[in-house]
Each structure stands twice: as structure tokens, then as C-alpha cells.
Amino acid sequence: MEERHSLEFLKVVEEAAIASARTMGRGERKGSDRVAVEAMRRVLDTLPIRGTIVIGEGERDEAPMLYIGEKLGVGKNGDGNYPEVDIAVDPLEGTNLCATGAPNAIAVLAASEKGGLLNAPDIYMEKIVVGQPCKGACDLDAPAATNLKAIAKRLDRDVEDLVVIVLDRPRHDKLVADIRSAGARIRLIGDGDLSAGISAAIRGTGVHAVMGIGGAPEGVLTAAALRCLDGEILARLVLTKPSDEERLKSMGIPDRKKIYRTGDLASGRDIIFAASGVTDGTLLKGVSFFGEGMRTHSVIMTARTRKVRFIDTIHVEEGGHLAVRV
């Protein structure tokens, strides 16, 4: 599946990124998300697959979002001999970032053979994300200081040299205080913990860990990327309202206290992770427009073949002329 469908999923995230980039900086958060969803759904429905959204932006009653359980692809009605594919999506990760023109907004999806990605509701998730050298060093229930010492030891550096990304939310006040008390440095971000998690798994980004509570879809998408990058995520679903318990049970998740590891969230043999930049960021450049078309910068990762491809694409509009710009 990885070789056959990688470029097809690349087109999905490229089109979602282009659509949302046209709304960049207009302050229309919902509008930016809506056009990304519409573009992603339109392209997914042209692919030769029987696709199912297993984790995304809510259940059916939240349409026109790409809802959990939605069927997509040419074979979505059961017609033809098309492969069954599970899909995790975030059509626009960082809607606020796009609306304000801030860095690190991306369009992203992950795909796997059926059963290869966690099927869970769109709720919160507690997470720790680290790169390959720190696999097995952390404990989700340990104090922040303990985990930071373990990370520093694996990286052969002092705790004071570590940089930890945390979402800037009131719920993280104690976590932020604990990290600072341990001596590590913090990079607070307004949105985009998926991009942050990928950065923690790539050497040279200056990010050594991501800690805190974010969205469950972003957690599964991060796990898919980490399967390709050999990093690690530890995670646990967080319930914030009574209905969350019933949503978990309806999806066959009886143990709400379970700690998930990378392979639990993204267990598939054939995993594809695809992302395209909307605004310029740490990992990807944003969409740029010019007279004849636009330019996108994307990444495709595959777990089984262990390939990471950065793809720079010029899209020429009808009637335009190909002019490669550097």
C-alpha cells in the first residue's frame, strides 16, 4: 500500500493546504477549516480505496467535518475490489495559526491497512513525545523532573540544556512550573502539538520533548509519524465530560486509564503519513502563490519501507506556464 498510494495521499494534503492557505490571515478560523475539509474530502473520494475515517474531528453529527466512521474513496459503497484503508485526519492542524498567519499550520493525514490506527473519539489525550534515543526512558505517571532527568541522560546532556514544547493552556500551569523547577527550558505554543511532536523526533530541531494534554486525533497522527521516524509517544485518553465515557465504550475502548505506546496508537504494517505546509514552519514551508499557480512543500513518510520524502511541487493552473522559481 505504501508505494501504491503515497503520491495519492500527497495530493490530498496538497489540495487541503492550498485551499486553506487562500484564507490565511483573514481571521476566519472556521472558514479556513471548512475549505480544508472540503478539499480533502473531494480528493479522497477520487482515490481507488474503501477508506474509513477512524479518528478525526468528531462523529457524524458534526458534519461537514470529516467525521469518525465516514466512508471515502471510489469503493466507499462496497463497489469493486478496492483495498480497505483506515484514515486519521486533521485537514488543518493549527486553524488559529492559519487565521492569524502564524507559523506551523499544516494539512495532515495518516493511512494504514484496516485496523492499523486507533479508532477513538475526538477527545483529549495526555502525551509525552520523544525521539529515538529516548525510547523507553519515560513514564507517563512519573513527575516531570524524573522524565527530564531520564531524557537528559539518554541524550548525554544536562537537564538545563533540554527544550520542552508545551501548549500554552491554563491546564498546563502546574506542568510548566514543574518543568521550570527541574531546570529545563520551555517553548510555549498556541497551537500545533502535532508539528511539535514530529520536531521532537527529528534531530537538529532543538526540541527534545513534548509534554501535556492535546487532542487525541493529533496523538494518533503523531504516532503514525513516529512509527516512520522511530520515535516514541506515551499517551492516555482524558475524559472531560460524562458523555466521553459512553463514546469510549461505543468504540470498544473499555479501559479509559490505559497507557498507549506508539505501536498501540499506530499498529499497522503499512503506514503512510502525509503533511503539507499551509504557513511557513519548523518542518515545512507554507504555500506560496504566483501568477501562474502555486508552490507547496510536503513530507511523505512510510513505516515499512522507512522512507521520508520531502516534496517541493509547482502547481501550474490551467492556461499558465511552468516557471520553476528558487
ABEGO torsion letter per residue (X at the ends): XAAAAAAAAAAAAAAAAAAAAAABGAGBAAAAAAAAAAAAAAAAAABBBBBBBABBAEBAAAOABBBBGBBBEAAAAGBEBBBBBBBBBBABBGAAAAAAGBBGBBBBBBBBBBGABBBBBBBBBBBBBBBAAABGABBAABBAAAAAAAAAAAAGBBAAABBBBBBBBAAAAAAAAAAAAAGBBBBBBABGAAAAAAAAABBGAGBABBBEBBBAAAAAAAAAAAAAAGBBBBBBBBBABAAAAAAAAAAGBABAABBBBAAAABABABBBBBBBBABBBAABBBBBBBAAEBBBBBBBBBAAAGBBBBBBBBBBBBGBBBBBBX
